[in-house]
Amino acid sequence: MSAESIFPFDDTQDFEDTHRGFIASVSPGTITNDRGEVVWDCDSYDFIAGEAPPTVHPSLWRQSKLVAKHGLFKVLDSIYQVRGFDLSNITFVEGDTGIIIIDPLISTETAAAALKLYREHRGDRPVIAVIYTHCHVDHFGGVKGVTTQADVDAGRVQIIAPAGFLEPAIAENLYVGTAMARRAGYMYGAALPRTPHGSVGAGLGQTTSTGTVTLIPPTVDITETGQELTIDGVRIVFQLAPGTEAPAEMHFHFPDHRALCIAENATHTLHNILTLRGAVVRDAHIWAHYLGEAIEMFGDHTDVVFASHHWPTWDHDRAVGFLAAQRDLYGYLHDQTVRMINKGYTGTEIADRIEMPPALDKMWSTHGYYGSLSHNVKAIYQRYMGWYDGNPARLWRHAPAEAAKRYVDFMGGADAVVAKARKSKEDGDLRWTAEVLDHVIFAQPNHTAGRALFAETLEALGLGSENGTWRNVYLSAATELRNGNLGTPTASSPTDVLAVLAPEMFFDAVAIQIDGPRAWDLNVSLRWVFPDHGTVLRTRLRNGVFSHNADSPGPVDATLTVPRAALAALAMADLPRAQSAGLTIDGDLTALSRIFGVLDPGDPAFEIIVP
């Protein structure tokens, strides 16, 4: 059966919507940093045009054509978006004297380029406020491309965010940022060529920019649903939606414009309950609930819905229908997965059994270009049941490399497994071929024929995938099998993020880098004075555990006075810089260096597809 007979390619509404309101873009489409390095390239996706090539799933090709459209667009009078300048959108809302900016992209360079394009066509209006819809970096990282810390400090610009924004915004980068960044390189196809044989986009956006990431902390917290602000004459009513696509997220309505910003909770794709780069598992149930609440609060007064990704949906009935379909999408995934959990099925079994309602399945916006039905179902299972599926034979398994050696030995040796795998690949059973070759490579990483066939198999899985991130991870793994480790293209903890670090989070970051066995015999107690934070804390390294608590009387090995600038340097384990920034140590001068001497930082180039 052809793809055309399964998918409604005659439905061209999305193409009309992506072109609606188009004003202009930039040419050439490259955005550079102050060193002349390209951090974003719109033009690199110009090949995505016409009919789908045989190396790209037709549905993904269609999505990529839509997402690759870039430029300045009029959403309606006084609301404009620049799309296609980063993974996310930046939105400009015109007030009486200036503009409110929603979600200033990942990088200062892309955000500044978007603002420049807007001003070229709408005038040099001052920035009055910046709104972060949620705590992911593609929604705040470019903030210093559109305003300055000085303007915020002077009260000329407000930074508005949902309550609880700062902690998860920092934590995601700080705690497991190294691992997430390495895996994100796979997920977004960072090292893949942009060709019909390589990356064609990630479904939600084309990829991530690689410029300068910044952060200005919020000056105004949205603390309750129904809270209303008037900014430069623009009325905004907020709805908190925590625990949905992000730990701190919000929607907001512009009553005078009959427009609803739905953040990242309703986009033209099935989103992630658990992203492939890794994250805390999201709550599909509460996600559906808050979309339903948005319809109840704002549906009767909305004629356009726009989000931080993709294109808007206009006209009342279509806008509300779109929200309802997204609500039902996440609600159905949650409820049916939980129903089958209670029938005794595992996450993998549910992923292979679940079927979507035909009415939802025929809508393009429910297709899995970024999230997928398969990995979202497994995520819901994980949220409720954890990693263990109840079968004790799977309770205490060998680690992958040790298990692989035993599997390969039982199956007659690596050469025999590769020969059988080649037959499975010829028969079209790519999933099984990949599974058995995974064992071969983890048992014998340098098995030449095994690596070659494994790469071919992963490539075939990627080229046939409707999901942009699945395509990218398969093709990235195939590339590493052929060419070696690709590493991580971007830093995981930008300087601005570290600059607003709370002392407690710094201590947590130290604790997760302690090499336990090397620290078993250390006993170091420190008092920390943070004058800029107005707090004094105490830490102890003992039994390989670095813990902190409120200060208490008693002897310590040393007392450290740590200004804010010194704390940022310490977070990068840069003692000389910290001392230059005002760090002082009273007592045992070796105490801090003994702790730092047993730190074991993450590896941004750890292996994924080989042991």
KEROLUM-27603 format. One line per field, with one value per residue (C-alpha): residue in one letter; x, y, z. Coordinates in Angstrom, 1 decimal, decimal comma. Example, Ala and Ser with C-alpha at 12.3 -4.5 7.8 and 13.67 -1.06 7.14 Angstrom:
2
residuo <- A|S
u <- 12,3|13,7
v <- -4,5|-1,1
w <- 7,8|7,1
This chain:
611
residuo <- M|S|A|E|S|I|F|P|F|D|D|T|Q|D|F|E|D|T|H|R|G|F|I|A|S|V|S|P|G|T|I|T|N|D|R|G|E|V|V|W|D|C|D|S|Y|D|F|I|A|G|E|A|P|P|T|V|H|P|S|L|W|R|Q|S|K|L|V|A|K|H|G|L|F|K|V|L|D|S|I|Y|Q|V|R|G|F|D|L|S|N|I|T|F|V|E|G|D|T|G|I|I|I|I|D|P|L|I|S|T|E|T|A|A|A|A|L|K|L|Y|R|E|H|R|G|D|R|P|V|I|A|V|I|Y|T|H|C|H|V|D|H|F|G|G|V|K|G|V|T|T|Q|A|D|V|D|A|G|R|V|Q|I|I|A|P|A|G|F|L|E|P|A|I|A|E|N|L|Y|V|G|T|A|M|A|R|R|A|G|Y|M|Y|G|A|A|L|P|R|T|P|H|G|S|V|G|A|G|L|G|Q|T|T|S|T|G|T|V|T|L|I|P|P|T|V|D|I|T|E|T|G|Q|E|L|T|I|D|G|V|R|I|V|F|Q|L|A|P|G|T|E|A|P|A|E|M|H|F|H|F|P|D|H|R|A|L|C|I|A|E|N|A|T|H|T|L|H|N|I|L|T|L|R|G|A|V|V|R|D|A|H|I|W|A|H|Y|L|G|E|A|I|E|M|F|G|D|H|T|D|V|V|F|A|S|H|H|W|P|T|W|D|H|D|R|A|V|G|F|L|A|A|Q|R|D|L|Y|G|Y|L|H|D|Q|T|V|R|M|I|N|K|G|Y|T|G|T|E|I|A|D|R|I|E|M|P|P|A|L|D|K|M|W|S|T|H|G|Y|Y|G|S|L|S|H|N|V|K|A|I|Y|Q|R|Y|M|G|W|Y|D|G|N|P|A|R|L|W|R|H|A|P|A|E|A|A|K|R|Y|V|D|F|M|G|G|A|D|A|V|V|A|K|A|R|K|S|K|E|D|G|D|L|R|W|T|A|E|V|L|D|H|V|I|F|A|Q|P|N|H|T|A|G|R|A|L|F|A|E|T|L|E|A|L|G|L|G|S|E|N|G|T|W|R|N|V|Y|L|S|A|A|T|E|L|R|N|G|N|L|G|T|P|T|A|S|S|P|T|D|V|L|A|V|L|A|P|E|M|F|F|D|A|V|A|I|Q|I|D|G|P|R|A|W|D|L|N|V|S|L|R|W|V|F|P|D|H|G|T|V|L|R|T|R|L|R|N|G|V|F|S|H|N|A|D|S|P|G|P|V|D|A|T|L|T|V|P|R|A|A|L|A|A|L|A|M|A|D|L|P|R|A|Q|S|A|G|L|T|I|D|G|D|L|T|A|L|S|R|I|F|G|V|L|D|P|G|D|P|A|F|E|I|I|V|P
u <- 0,0|1,5|2,0|-0,5|-3,3|-2,6|-2,0|-4,4|-1,9|-4,8|-5,3|-3,2|-4,5|-1,2|0,6|-1,9|-1,3|2,5|2,4|-0,3|0,9|4,4|6,2|9,9|12,9|16,7|19,1|21,5|19,9|23,0|23,3|26,8|28,4|30,9|33,7|32,0|31,1|27,7|25,3|22,2|21,7|18,2|19,5|20,9|17,4|16,6|16,8|13,5|11,2|9,0|8,1|9,6|12,8|13,0|15,3|12,8|9,4|6,8|5,0|8,2|9,2|5,9|6,4|9,9|8,7|6,3|8,8|11,7|9,6|11,3|10,8|8,6|4,9|1,9|-0,3|-2,9|-2,8|-0,2|1,1|4,0|6,3|9,7|9,7|12,5|15,4|15,9|14,3|11,5|9,6|9,9|6,8|6,4|3,3|3,0|1,8|1,2|4,8|6,9|6,9|6,5|8,7|7,6|10,3|13,6|15,0|18,1|20,9|21,5|22,6|19,4|17,2|19,0|18,6|14,9|14,4|16,3|14,1|11,0|12,2|13,1|9,4|7,6|9,8|12,4|10,1|11,7|11,4|9,1|8,9|10,1|7,9|9,3|6,5|8,5|11,9|13,5|16,5|15,0|12,6|15,0|18,6|18,6|17,3|20,4|20,0|16,8|17,5|20,2|20,7|21,2|17,7|16,1|17,9|16,8|13,2|12,9|12,2|10,2|11,1|7,9|7,8|5,8|6,4|9,2|10,9|14,5|15,2|14,4|15,9|19,2|18,9|18,4|21,7|23,6|22,8|22,7|23,4|26,5|24,6|21,6|23,8|25,6|22,3|20,8|23,6|22,0|18,4|18,9|21,3|24,0|26,7|24,6|24,8|21,6|20,7|18,0|20,3|20,9|19,0|15,8|14,7|13,5|9,8|9,3|11,8|14,7|17,5|19,1|21,2|24,7|25,2|25,5|23,1|22,1|19,7|18,2|16,2|12,5|11,4|7,7|6,4|3,0|1,8|-1,8|-4,2|-6,4|-3,7|-3,9|-1,3|-1,5|1,8|2,2|-1,6|-1,8|-4,0|-2,8|-4,6|-2,4|-3,0|-0,4|0,3|3,0|4,2|3,1|5,8|8,0|8,0|7,2|5,0|2,1|-0,4|-1,8|-4,6|-4,8|-8,5|-8,5|-6,9|-8,9|-5,5|-4,1|-0,5|-0,5|3,3|4,6|1,6|-0,2|1,9|1,5|3,0|2,7|5,2|7,4|6,3|10,0|12,4|15,1|17,8|16,5|14,4|12,1|9,1|6,2|2,6|0,3|-2,7|-2,1|-1,0|-4,5|-6,1|-4,5|-5,4|-8,9|-8,8|-7,4|-10,4|-12,8|-11,1|-10,4|-12,1|-15,2|-13,0|-10,3|-9,9|-6,3|-4,0|-0,2|2,6|6,3|6,8|5,2|2,5|-0,7|-4,2|-6,8|-10,6|-12,5|-13,8|-10,5|-8,5|-10,7|-10,8|-7,0|-6,8|-9,4|-7,6|-4,3|-6,1|-7,6|-4,3|-2,5|-5,5|-5,9|-2,3|-2,4|-5,6|-5,1|-1,5|-2,7|-5,6|-3,2|-0,7|-3,5|-4,0|-0,4|1,3|4,7|5,7|7,1|4,1|1,7|3,7|3,2|-0,5|-1,9|-4,0|-5,0|-8,6|-9,1|-10,5|-7,2|-4,9|-6,1|-5,1|-1,6|-1,0|-1,3|1,5|4,7|7,3|9,0|7,5|6,3|3,5|6,0|8,4|5,6|3,7|6,9|7,4|4,0|4,7|8,0|6,3|3,9|5,8|9,5|12,1|11,2|8,4|7,7|9,3|12,1|14,2|14,7|15,4|19,2|20,4|24,0|25,3|25,0|28,6|28,6|25,2|26,3|29,3|27,0|24,4|26,9|28,5|25,1|24,3|27,4|29,9|29,9|30,4|27,4|25,2|26,2|25,4|22,0|21,4|22,1|19,3|17,0|17,8|17,1|13,8|13,0|13,1|15,2|14,2|15,5|18,5|19,5|18,8|21,1|23,9|23,8|24,9|27,7|29,1|28,9|30,7|33,3|33,3|35,8|34,0|34,3|31,4|29,2|29,8|29,1|25,9|24,8|25,4|23,4|20,6|20,3|20,5|17,6|15,6|16,3|15,5|12,2|11,1|8,3|9,7|12,4|14,2|14,2|15,6|18,4|19,3|19,5|21,5|23,8|24,5|25,2|27,6|29,5|29,8|31,5|33,4|33,9|32,6|31,0|31,2|29,0|28,7|27,7|28,4|25,8|26,2|26,4|28,0|24,8|23,1|26,0|25,9|22,4|23,3|21,9|24,5|22,4|22,3|26,1|26,5|24,3|26,4|29,5|27,9|27,1|30,7|32,3|34,2|32,9|35,6|38,4|36,6|35,9|38,7|38,2|36,5|36,3|34,0|33,6|31,6|30,5|29,6|27,7|27,4|25,5|23,0|22,7|23,2|25,8|25,8|27,9|29,2|30,8|32,5|32,4|32,0|32,2|29,1|29,2|26,2|25,1|22,8|22,3|25,2|25,7|28,3|31,3|34,8|35,4|38,5|38,0|35,6|35,1|33,6|32,2|30,8|28,4|31,1|33,3|30,5|30,1|33,9|33,7|30,9|33,4|36,0|38,2|39,8|42,3|39,4|37,3|40,1|40,4|36,6|36,9|37,0|38,8|39,7|40,2|41,7|43,1|44,0|44,0|40,5|38,7|41,4|41,0|37,3|38,0|40,7|38,1|35,7|35,0|33,3|31,1|32,4|30,8|32,0|30,9|30,1|26,5|26,4|29,6|30,6
v <- 0,0|3,4|6,2|8,3|5,8|5,9|9,6|12,4|14,2|16,0|18,0|21,1|23,3|23,2|24,6|27,4|28,2|28,1|30,7|32,8|36,3|35,8|39,2|38,5|36,5|37,0|36,2|34,6|32,6|32,1|33,6|34,0|34,8|37,6|35,3|34,7|31,1|30,0|29,2|28,8|28,1|28,4|27,7|24,3|22,9|24,4|20,9|20,0|20,8|18,8|15,2|13,0|11,1|7,4|8,0|10,0|8,9|10,9|12,0|13,3|15,0|16,8|17,9|19,1|21,2|22,9|23,4|24,6|27,6|30,6|34,4|37,0|36,3|38,3|36,3|39,1|42,8|43,5|39,9|38,7|35,7|34,8|31,1|28,9|30,9|28,2|25,1|27,3|30,5|34,0|36,1|39,9|41,5|45,2|47,4|51,1|52,1|49,0|45,2|42,2|39,3|35,7|33,0|34,5|31,2|29,3|31,7|35,4|35,4|33,9|36,0|39,2|38,3|37,7|41,0|42,8|41,3|42,3|45,9|46,2|45,7|47,0|49,8|50,2|49,6|49,2|45,9|46,4|42,8|39,3|36,3|32,8|30,3|27,6|26,5|24,8|26,5|27,1|29,5|31,6|31,1|34,0|36,6|38,8|39,0|41,1|42,9|43,5|42,8|46,5|47,3|44,7|45,9|49,5|48,4|49,2|45,6|43,0|39,3|37,3|33,5|30,9|30,4|27,8|28,6|29,1|25,8|23,4|25,8|25,5|21,9|20,3|21,8|21,3|17,8|15,6|18,2|16,4|13,2|15,0|17,1|14,0|12,3|15,5|15,3|12,1|13,3|16,4|14,9|17,5|15,8|14,6|16,1|18,0|16,0|13,5|10,8|12,7|15,0|16,6|18,0|17,0|17,3|20,0|22,3|21,6|21,5|23,5|26,6|26,6|30,1|31,9|30,7|33,3|33,7|36,7|35,6|36,5|39,7|38,9|35,4|34,2|32,4|31,5|30,7|33,6|36,2|39,1|41,7|44,7|45,4|48,5|48,5|44,8|42,7|39,1|36,4|33,6|29,8|27,8|24,4|22,8|19,3|19,2|19,5|21,2|21,4|25,1|26,1|28,4|29,4|32,9|34,6|38,1|38,9|42,0|40,1|36,8|35,0|32,2|31,3|27,6|27,5|24,0|22,0|21,9|21,7|20,1|16,8|14,3|15,6|13,7|12,2|11,3|12,8|10,7|12,9|12,0|14,0|13,5|11,6|14,0|13,5|12,8|12,9|16,4|17,5|16,6|18,2|21,6|21,6|20,9|23,7|26,1|25,3|25,9|29,2|30,7|28,6|30,8|33,9|32,6|33,0|32,0|29,6|30,0|28,1|28,3|25,9|25,5|27,6|29,1|27,7|30,4|30,6|29,8|26,3|25,1|26,6|24,9|21,7|21,6|22,1|19,4|16,9|17,5|17,1|13,8|12,7|12,8|11,7|8,6|7,7|7,9|6,1|3,3|2,7|2,5|0,2|-2,2|-1,9|-3,2|-6,1|-7,1|-5,9|-4,4|-1,1|-2,8|-5,0|-2,0|0,0|-2,8|-3,3|0,2|1,7|5,3|6,2|6,7|10,2|11,3|9,2|11,0|14,4|15,4|17,2|13,9|12,1|11,3|13,5|14,5|12,2|8,8|6,5|3,8|5,6|7,7|4,6|3,2|6,5|6,4|2,8|4,0|6,8|4,5|1,2|2,0|0,0|-3,5|-5,3|-7,8|-10,8|-11,9|-13,3|-9,6|-8,4|-9,0|-9,1|-8,8|-5,4|-5,1|-6,0|-9,1|-10,2|-9,7|-12,1|-14,8|-14,3|-14,4|-17,5|-19,3|-18,3|-19,9|-17,0|-13,6|-14,7|-17,0|-14,3|-11,8|-14,4|-15,0|-11,3|-10,7|-13,1|-11,3|-8,0|-9,4|-10,7|-7,1|-7,8|-4,8|-4,5|-8,1|-7,5|-4,5|-6,3|-9,2|-7,1|-4,9|-8,1|-8,7|-5,2|-5,2|-8,5|-7,7|-4,0|-4,3|-7,1|-5,5|-7,3|-6,9|-3,1|-2,7|-4,7|-2,9|0,5|-0,6|-1,8|1,3|3,5|1,6|2,0|5,7|6,3|4,6|6,4|8,9|10,4|13,0|12,2|8,5|9,1|11,3|8,8|5,9|7,8|9,2|5,8|4,5|7,4|6,6|3,0|4,0|7,1|7,0|9,0|12,4|13,8|16,7|19,9|22,3|23,0|21,9|24,6|28,1|30,8|32,7|29,7|29,2|32,9|32,6|29,3|29,0|27,7|24,6|23,7|24,2|21,7|19,2|19,6|18,9|15,9|14,2|14,5|13,0|9,8|7,8|5,1|7,8|9,8|7,0|7,9|11,7|13,7|17,4|19,9|23,4|26,5|28,5|32,2|33,6|37,4|38,1|35,4|36,3|32,8|30,6|26,8|23,9|20,9|17,7|15,1|11,7|8,1|9,4|11,6|15,4|16,8|20,2|21,7|24,9|26,3|25,1|25,7|23,6|23,3|23,1|22,6|26,0|28,8|30,0|33,4|33,1|36,1|35,4|35,7|33,3|30,7|30,7|30,0|27,3|25,6|25,2|23,8|26,8|27,6|30,3|32,2|31,9|33,4|36,2|36,8|37,2|33,7|33,7|30,7|30,9|27,8|24,7|25,9|22,4|21,5|22,7|21,3|17,9|17,9|19,1|16,5|13,7|15,2|13,1|15,3|13,9|12,7|14,7|12,0|8,8|5,9|5,1|2,6|0,7|-0,4
w <- 0,0|-0,9|1,6|-0,4|0,3|4,0|4,6|3,6|1,3|-0,4|2,9|2,2|5,0|6,8|3,7|3,5|7,2|7,0|4,2|5,7|6,7|5,2|5,0|4,3|5,3|5,1|2,2|2,6|5,4|7,5|11,0|12,4|15,8|16,4|15,2|11,9|12,7|11,4|14,2|12,1|8,4|6,9|3,4|4,3|4,1|0,7|-0,8|1,0|-1,9|-4,4|-4,0|-1,3|-2,4|-1,7|1,2|3,3|4,6|2,6|5,8|7,4|4,1|4,1|7,8|7,0|4,1|6,4|9,3|7,0|5,9|7,5|7,9|9,5|9,5|10,6|12,9|13,2|13,7|16,4|16,7|14,5|14,6|13,2|12,4|11,1|12,7|15,4|16,8|18,2|17,3|18,6|18,8|18,9|20,4|19,8|22,6|22,9|22,8|22,3|22,0|24,2|23,1|23,7|23,9|22,5|20,9|22,0|21,0|21,2|17,6|16,2|18,5|17,5|13,8|14,3|16,1|13,3|10,7|12,6|13,0|9,4|8,6|11,7|12,9|15,7|18,6|22,1|24,0|27,0|28,3|27,6|28,4|28,9|28,3|30,0|31,3|28,3|26,8|23,3|25,0|27,0|25,8|23,3|25,7|25,6|21,9|22,5|25,7|28,3|32,0|32,5|31,0|33,1|36,3|35,5|35,2|31,5|30,6|32,5|32,4|33,0|33,6|35,4|39,0|39,6|36,3|37,4|39,3|36,4|33,9|35,7|36,9|33,5|32,3|35,6|36,8|33,7|31,1|29,9|29,2|27,7|25,4|24,1|23,4|22,0|19,3|18,1|18,5|16,5|14,0|14,9|12,9|10,0|6,5|5,6|2,5|1,5|2,9|6,2|8,5|7,1|10,5|13,9|13,3|16,0|14,3|12,0|14,6|17,4|16,9|18,2|19,3|22,7|25,4|28,0|30,9|32,6|35,7|35,8|37,5|37,5|38,5|37,3|40,4|39,7|36,9|36,1|37,0|34,6|33,6|31,4|29,7|27,6|27,1|26,2|28,4|29,1|31,1|32,3|32,9|34,7|33,2|35,4|34,8|31,2|28,5|31,1|34,9|34,8|31,8|31,1|28,5|28,1|26,3|24,7|25,2|23,0|20,2|20,7|20,5|22,7|23,2|24,0|24,7|23,7|24,8|21,4|18,3|14,9|16,0|18,8|21,4|23,8|27,1|27,4|24,9|23,4|24,8|28,3|30,8|33,7|32,4|31,7|32,8|29,8|32,1|33,4|29,9|28,6|31,7|31,1|27,5|28,4|31,0|28,3|26,1|29,0|30,0|26,6|23,8|23,4|23,1|20,8|17,0|16,7|18,6|18,2|19,9|20,5|17,6|14,2|12,6|14,1|13,6|12,7|12,8|16,0|15,1|13,7|16,6|19,3|17,3|17,1|20,9|21,5|19,2|21,1|24,4|23,3|21,9|25,2|27,2|25,0|25,2|28,9|29,6|27,1|28,4|32,0|31,0|29,5|32,4|34,5|32,1|32,8|29,6|29,7|28,0|25,0|24,6|24,9|22,4|19,8|20,6|21,0|18,2|17,7|17,1|13,3|13,8|15,5|13,3|10,1|11,5|10,5|13,9|15,8|13,9|15,6|14,0|17,3|19,9|18,9|19,9|20,6|22,9|24,6|25,6|27,2|29,0|30,5|31,6|33,1|35,0|36,8|36,9|36,6|34,8|36,2|34,4|37,2|35,6|38,0|35,1|34,1|37,6|37,7|34,2|33,1|31,8|28,0|27,2|29,4|28,2|24,6|25,0|26,3|23,7|20,9|22,3|22,6|19,0|17,6|17,5|15,9|12,4|12,6|14,1|11,4|8,7|10,2|10,7|7,1|6,2|8,6|7,0|3,5|4,9|6,0|9,8|10,6|14,2|14,9|12,8|14,8|18,1|17,4|15,8|18,9|20,8|18,2|18,5|22,3|22,4|19,7|18,9|16,1|14,2|10,7|9,0|12,0|12,2|8,5|8,6|11,8|10,2|7,1|9,2|11,4|8,2|6,7|9,9|9,9|6,2|6,7|9,8|9,9|13,1|12,6|15,9|15,3|11,8|13,4|16,1|13,7|11,2|13,8|15,2|11,7|11,2|14,4|13,5|10,2|11,2|15,0|17,9|17,0|20,5|21,7|19,6|22,3|26,0|28,5|31,2|29,7|31,7|32,3|33,7|36,2|37,1|38,7|40,4|44,0|46,5|47,2|43,5|43,4|46,2|44,5|41,3|43,3|45,0|41,7|40,5|43,6|42,7|45,6|45,9|45,7|48,5|50,9|53,3|53,1|55,9|55,1|56,8|55,4|56,3|53,3|53,5|50,5|51,0|47,8|48,6|52,3|53,5|55,4|54,8|56,0|53,9|54,8|52,6|54,4|53,2|49,6|50,1|49,8|51,8|52,8|55,5|57,4|59,3|62,9|65,6|65,7|64,2|60,4|58,3|56,6|56,2|52,6|51,6|48,1|46,2|43,3|40,6|42,5|42,8|39,0|38,6|41,3|39,4|36,5|39,0|38,2|41,5|40,3|38,6|41,7|43,8|41,3|41,7|45,5|47,0|50,3|52,5|56,2|57,6|55,9|52,5|51,1|52,2|49,1|46,7|48,4|47,5|44,0|43,7|43,8|41,3|38,2|35,6|32,9|29,6|26,7|24,2|26,0|23,7|22,8|19,9|21,0|24,5
